[in-house]
Amino acid sequence: MKFARAWLRFHGKLALPPDAPFHKQTQAFSNALRFNDGLAATTVRSYSNRAQIFLRWLAAQGGDLEAVSVAHIDKFLAAKRAEGWMPRGIASQCKAMRSFFRFAEMRGWCAPDLALAIRSPRISRDQPRPMGPTWAQVRQLLRLAEGSEPEHLRAKALLLLFTVYGLRSSEVINLRLEDFDWQSEVFTVRRAKHGGTQQYPIQYEVGETILKYLQYARPRVGSRHVFLGERRPWGPLLHGTVWRTTSRRMRALGIDLEHLGPHALRHACATRLLQKGSSLKEIADFLGHRDTKSVGIYAKYDIGGLRKVAAFRLAGLR
């Protein structure tokens, strides 16, 4: 039965009864962020998940949206601080809740001006916490992915794409077999934030690792996604699987960061490029921080220049 449900869900033919509190409101909020505001899928998912965190808490308190007050919100945030949430995590939660309550107010679900009452904690800029691991920690992280098991081969390929190219989770998940031109030694990324595509040279370690995964670990199925899930039916990776691939290994190394997912490795990549002498413009171009809406925008990038930026080798990895 479990595999039958997974198969039907994969093909979009299974309608599961919503079991989350305020499911319809959260879904409407998510659709508005995606279709009205045009936010990236990762941002939509983050805001929706954070709204759902509050709504689950509200339901457990026996509350409803019509009766929500500033006192409820303050009590919720105090509870999260008591659970050990860090100021940046609280700030991210507040930002998502302000967005949700602005939407809820427009729909007439709650009292007006609740969003204005949600204040984020002040975060000191004098001693900012690192957002990503050091490069020495990156090398340790990659060593933890060494091995011949399928999970290790896939994990190492994912970690290299995050650290060498600073790709976002959804950009790696959406990579397809035809995106890799092995003869020309370049691959194409569909940008998550602004759409469009961007081309990168295939760095040696990354290419070798992906080829090993394709040859020895990837299931022989018709899906065109490069990276497939953990079990049948073989579909593209889930964001939760990608997050666990990084977070589990970071925790094993005792890496102390507020966020332990793939985005932390994007920060590590940017820091490494800066340390290697790349200009801010080169780093911005490399990480896709520019308008990439035009089809074929990758033609504007100098592949030779990007090859120099990506040419650093993972010294000491082996």
C-alpha positions in Angstrom: 0.0 0.0 0.0 2.8 2.4 0.8 4.5 2.0 -2.6 1.1 2.2 -4.3 0.4 5.6 -2.7 3.9 6.8 -3.6 3.4 5.7 -7.2 0.1 7.5 -7.5 1.4 10.6 -5.8 4.3 10.6 -8.2 1.9 10.7 -11.1 -0.3 13.3 -9.5 -3.3 11.0 -9.3 -3.6 10.7 -5.5 -5.7 13.2 -3.7 -4.7 13.0 -0.1 -7.1 14.5 2.6 -5.4 17.6 4.0 -4.3 16.9 7.6 -2.6 20.2 8.3 -4.4 22.9 10.3 -5.7 25.8 8.1 -4.7 23.8 5.0 -6.9 25.8 2.6 -5.5 29.1 3.9 -1.9 28.0 3.6 -2.5 26.7 0.1 -4.1 30.0 -1.0 -1.2 31.9 0.5 1.3 29.7 -1.3 -0.6 30.2 -4.6 -0.6 33.9 -4.2 3.1 34.0 -3.6 3.8 31.9 -6.6 1.3 33.2 -9.2 0.7 36.8 -8.0 4.0 37.8 -6.6 6.1 35.6 -8.8 8.4 34.4 -6.0 10.8 31.5 -6.6 9.6 28.0 -5.6 12.2 27.8 -2.7 11.0 31.2 -1.3 7.3 30.1 -1.6 8.0 26.9 0.2 10.0 28.6 3.0 7.2 31.2 3.6 4.5 28.6 3.5 6.3 26.3 5.8 6.9 29.0 8.3 3.3 30.1 8.1 2.3 26.6 8.8 4.6 26.4 11.9 2.6 29.2 13.4 -0.8 27.9 12.3 0.0 24.4 13.8 0.9 26.1 17.1 -2.3 28.2 16.9 -4.4 25.1 16.3 -2.8 23.3 19.3 -3.7 26.3 21.4 -7.3 25.9 20.3 -7.2 29.3 18.5 -8.5 30.4 15.1 -7.5 33.1 12.7 -10.4 35.4 13.3 -9.5 35.7 17.0 -5.7 36.0 16.6 -4.2 38.9 18.5 -0.8 40.4 19.0 -0.7 38.6 22.3 -0.9 35.2 20.5 1.9 36.1 18.2 4.1 37.3 21.1 3.4 34.1 23.0 4.3 32.0 19.9 7.6 33.8 19.4 8.4 33.5 23.1 7.8 29.8 22.9 10.2 29.5 20.0 12.9 31.4 21.8 12.5 29.1 24.7 13.0 26.1 22.4 16.3 27.6 21.4 15.6 29.3 18.2 18.3 31.7 17.2 17.6 35.4 16.4 18.1 35.0 12.7 15.7 32.1 12.7 13.2 34.2 14.6 13.7 37.0 12.2 13.0 34.7 9.2 9.8 33.5 10.9 8.7 37.0 11.6 9.2 38.0 7.9 7.1 35.1 6.7 4.4 35.7 9.2 4.2 39.4 8.2 3.7 38.3 4.6 1.0 35.8 5.7 -0.9 38.2 7.8 -0.9 40.9 5.1 -2.5 38.3 2.8 -4.9 37.1 5.5 -6.0 40.6 6.2 -6.8 41.2 2.5 -8.9 38.0 2.6 -10.7 39.1 5.7 -9.4 36.1 7.7 -8.0 38.1 10.6 -8.0 41.5 12.4 -6.3 44.3 10.5 -2.7 45.6 11.1 -1.4 42.4 12.7 1.5 42.3 10.3 2.6 45.8 11.4 2.8 44.5 15.0 5.3 41.7 14.2 8.7 43.0 15.1 11.9 41.1 14.2 14.7 40.8 16.8 17.6 43.1 16.3 20.6 41.2 14.9 24.0 42.6 15.7 26.1 43.4 12.6 29.3 43.9 14.6 30.0 40.2 15.0 27.9 38.3 12.4 27.9 34.6 12.6 29.3 32.7 9.6 26.7 31.7 7.1 28.7 28.8 5.7 31.3 26.3 6.7 35.0 27.0 6.2 36.8 25.5 3.3 38.6 23.1 5.7 35.2 22.0 6.9 34.0 21.6 3.3 36.9 19.2 2.6 35.9 17.2 5.8 32.3 17.2 4.6 33.3 15.7 1.2 35.4 13.1 2.9 32.3 11.9 4.8 30.7 11.3 1.4 33.5 9.0 0.2 32.4 5.5 -0.6 31.1 3.2 -3.3 27.5 2.9 -2.0 24.9 4.6 -4.2 24.0 7.0 -1.4 27.6 8.1 -1.0 28.2 8.5 -4.8 25.1 10.7 -5.1 25.9 12.6 -1.9 29.4 13.5 -3.1 28.1 14.7 -6.5 25.5 16.9 -4.8 27.9 18.4 -2.3 30.4 19.2 -5.0 27.8 21.0 -7.1 26.8 23.1 -4.0 30.4 23.9 -3.0 32.2 24.3 -6.4 29.4 26.2 -8.2 27.2 27.5 -5.4 24.1 26.1 -7.0 20.7 26.3 -5.2 19.0 23.1 -4.1 16.2 23.4 -6.7 18.8 24.1 -9.5 20.5 20.8 -8.7 17.3 18.9 -8.4 16.2 20.2 -11.8 19.4 19.2 -13.7 18.6 16.8 -16.6 20.9 14.4 -18.5 20.8 16.6 -21.6 22.1 19.6 -19.6 25.6 18.0 -19.6 27.6 18.4 -22.8 30.5 16.1 -22.0 32.2 16.7 -25.3 32.4 20.5 -24.8 32.9 20.0 -21.0 30.1 22.4 -20.1 26.7 22.0 -18.4 23.6 24.2 -18.2 21.7 25.3 -15.1 18.1 26.6 -15.0 18.2 29.5 -12.7 15.7 29.3 -9.8 15.4 33.0 -8.9 14.8 34.7 -12.2 14.4 32.0 -14.7 16.6 31.6 -17.8 19.7 29.5 -18.0 23.4 29.8 -17.3 26.3 27.7 -18.6 29.3 26.5 -16.5 32.5 24.6 -17.4 32.6 21.1 -15.9 35.3 21.2 -13.2 37.3 18.0 -13.2 36.4 16.5 -9.8 32.7 17.4 -10.3 32.6 15.7 -13.7 34.3 12.5 -12.5 32.0 12.2 -9.5 28.8 12.7 -11.6 30.0 10.2 -14.1 30.6 7.6 -11.3 27.1 8.3 -10.0 25.5 7.9 -13.4 27.5 4.7 -14.1 27.3 2.9 -10.8 24.5 4.4 -8.7 21.7 5.9 -10.7 18.8 3.6 -11.4 18.3 2.6 -15.0 14.9 4.3 -15.6 13.4 6.6 -18.2 13.5 9.7 -16.1 15.7 12.4 -17.5 16.6 14.0 -14.2 20.2 13.5 -13.3 19.6 12.8 -9.6 16.8 10.5 -8.6 15.2 9.7 -5.3 15.9 7.1 -2.7 13.2 4.6 -3.6 10.7 3.5 -6.2 9.0 5.0 -8.0 12.2 6.7 -9.2 11.4 10.4 -9.5 13.5 13.5 -9.0 15.0 14.2 -5.6 12.9 15.7 -2.9 14.1 18.9 -1.2 14.0 17.1 2.1 16.4 14.4 0.8 18.8 17.1 -0.4 18.7 19.0 2.9 19.4 15.8 4.9 22.3 15.0 2.6 24.1 18.2 3.8 22.7 18.7 7.3 23.4 15.1 8.6 27.0 15.4 7.6 27.4 18.9 9.0 26.0 17.7 12.4 28.3 14.7 12.4 31.2 17.1 12.1 29.9 19.4 14.8 29.6 22.4 12.4 27.8 25.2 14.3 25.7 27.2 11.8 22.1 28.5 12.0 21.3 26.8 8.7 22.8 23.4 7.8 21.3 23.0 4.3 22.7 23.4 0.8 22.5 27.2 1.0 25.2 27.2 3.6 27.5 25.6 1.0 26.5 28.4 -1.4 27.9 30.8 1.1 31.1 28.7 1.4 31.5 28.8 -2.3 31.1 32.6 -2.4 33.6 33.1 0.4 36.1 30.7 -1.3 35.9 32.7 -4.6 36.5 35.9 -2.7 39.5 34.4 -1.0 40.9 33.3 -4.3 40.8 36.9 -5.6 37.7 36.9 -7.8 36.0 40.2 -8.1 32.5 40.9 -6.7 31.2 41.1 -10.3 32.8 37.7 -11.2 31.2 36.2 -8.1 27.8 37.7 -8.8 27.9 36.4 -12.3 29.1 33.0 -11.2 26.3 32.6 -8.6 23.6 33.9 -11.0 22.9 37.2 -9.2 21.7 39.1 -12.3 18.7 39.2 -14.5 18.6 36.0 -16.5 15.1 36.1 -18.0 16.2 36.1 -21.6 16.2 32.7 -23.3 19.8 31.6 -24.0 21.2 34.2 -21.7 24.2 32.0 -21.0 25.7 33.2 -24.3 26.5 36.5 -22.5 28.8 34.7 -20.1 32.5 34.3 -20.9 33.0 30.5 -20.4 36.7 31.0 -20.5 36.5 33.5 -17.6 34.2 31.3 -15.7 36.5 28.4 -16.2 39.2 30.3 -14.4 36.9 31.1 -11.5 35.9 27.4 -11.3 39.4 26.1 -11.8 40.4 25.8 -8.2 41.0 22.2 -7.2 39.9 20.8 -3.9 43.4 20.7 -2.4 43.8 18.1 0.3 40.6 16.3 -0.5 42.3 13.0 -1.2 
